[in-house]
Each structure stands twice: as C-alpha cells, then as structure tokens.
Amino acid sequence: MASPRPWQPNAATPIGECRGWFIRPRCRCGHVGTYKLDDLARMYGLRLTVAQIGHRLRCKQCQQKPYETELLSSIDPHGMHAAVVIQVRP
C-alpha cells in the first residue's frame, strides 16, 4: 500500500492553515522575497487565501506585483527551497 501524499495547500487554502509554509514572490526587476505565511496571517488575518495574499504582495524595490509567486514547504539555511507546491500568477 502506497503511503498517502503529504498535505499540500493550494491557491484557495486560507493562509491560517499553512503553518510553517513560506511564500516567495519574484519580480521582473529581479528582486525575490521570501515571507513566512505565519507572519502574514498575523498581519492580514487567517482567512485570506494563498491566492489573495499573492495578489496583494508588491516588490520592495519597484512596487510592482510579482510575476510569479511560489509556495514553499521549507527553506534550508542557504535559501534553497525543499518543495515548490503551487505558483500563483497575478
């Protein structure tokens, strides 16, 4: 019997259910950010979905929306991600 797949959020998942996950927006100007969804849930509320938070994010350098947003399950100390689950495109 195959082991069940680990739980993975999707674009419609409330960020309050994504404890321990990260969101990584990438901007066309080259800037890449990484944020803990736990922190964003405290700031914006638990009910906001992954897609909604992805659409609210703006680049710290040029203030544009990201062209790509990844959802990550973990990040090692060197900044490499362990699992890209979804991509939210604005």
C-alpha positions in Angstrom: 0.0 0.0 0.0 1.4 3.4 -1.0 1.9 6.0 1.7 -0.5 8.9 1.4 0.8 12.1 -0.1 1.6 14.8 2.5 -0.9 17.6 2.8 -0.3 20.5 0.3 -2.2 23.8 0.2 -3.5 25.2 -3.0 -4.4 28.7 -4.1 -7.8 28.6 -2.3 -6.3 27.5 1.0 -6.6 30.0 3.8 -3.1 31.1 4.9 -4.1 30.4 8.5 -4.0 26.7 7.6 -0.4 26.9 6.1 1.6 26.9 9.4 5.3 26.6 8.6 4.9 27.4 4.9 6.6 30.2 3.0 5.6 32.4 0.0 8.2 33.6 -2.4 7.3 36.3 -4.9 9.6 37.0 -7.9 9.5 40.4 -9.6 10.5 41.2 -13.2 13.1 43.6 -11.8 15.0 40.6 -10.4 14.0 41.0 -6.7 13.0 37.9 -4.9 11.4 37.9 -1.4 10.5 35.2 1.0 7.9 35.5 3.7 6.6 33.2 6.4 2.8 32.7 5.9 2.5 32.6 9.7 3.7 36.2 9.8 1.4 37.3 7.0 -1.5 35.5 8.7 -0.9 37.5 11.9 -0.8 40.8 9.8 -3.7 40.1 7.4 -5.8 37.5 9.1 -6.2 33.8 9.0 -8.9 33.7 6.3 -7.0 35.3 3.4 -6.3 32.7 0.8 -2.9 31.9 -0.7 -4.0 33.5 -4.0 -5.3 36.6 -2.3 -2.1 37.2 -0.4 -0.2 36.5 -3.6 -2.1 39.3 -5.4 -1.5 41.8 -2.5 2.3 41.4 -2.5 4.4 44.1 -4.1 8.1 44.3 -4.8 10.1 46.2 -2.2 12.3 47.7 -4.9 9.9 48.8 -7.7 6.5 48.3 -6.1 5.2 46.1 -9.0 3.2 42.9 -8.5 5.3 39.8 -8.7 5.1 37.9 -12.0 5.4 34.6 -10.2 4.7 33.5 -6.6 5.8 30.1 -5.2 4.6 28.4 -2.2 7.3 26.5 -0.3 7.1 23.9 2.4 10.6 24.7 3.8 13.8 26.6 3.3 17.3 25.5 4.2 19.8 27.9 5.7 21.3 28.6 2.3 17.9 29.8 1.0 17.2 26.8 -1.1 13.6 25.5 -1.0 12.6 21.9 -0.4 9.3 21.8 -2.2 7.6 24.1 -4.7 3.9 23.3 -4.4 2.0 25.9 -6.5 2.5 29.0 -8.5 0.1 31.9 -8.0 0.2 34.2 -11.0 -1.4 37.7 -10.6 
